[in-house]
Amino acid sequence: MTLGQRIAVMSDIHGEYRVLIRVLEECRNDGVNAIVLLGDLFDRLDQARVCADVLADWPVAGVLGNHERDALRQITIAEDESHARRLVERLDDRFRLDEALFVHDMLELTGDEEYGPGRKHLVFTGHTHVRS
């Protein structure tokens, strides 16, 4: 995956797989060929499988959000949910792509000398929503 490709950056899906399906249809129509996740794809493990299945045909990279971390602490994704397992195993706390850094929460940049406010690098962050 390089920045020369058309990449869609998504954050805070929170298990809303129907919305994810519609967004991916738009991505396909717009020539997007890779997805970068900024975390919180799902809230609970029961949502992990369906979201991962929806993304199964896409090249996906990105980061874990607080909801994935919380869910994964409670129980390991079942072996029969292999799409979900493979997807989550590809995600990390940070993802770098050329000059861009992808994180879930801006607090993850605290003390970072290379990235953060006033730096020349591009930072994409999720976890920016406010639930009502």
Buried (B, 14 or more C-beta within 10 A) or exposed (E): BEEEEEBBBBBBBBBBBEEBEEBBEEBEEEEBBBBBBBBBBBBEBEBBBBBBBBBEEBEBBBBBBBBBBEBBEEEEBEEEBEBBBEBBEBBEEBBBBEEBBBBBBBEBBEEBEEBBEEEEEEBBBBBEEEEE
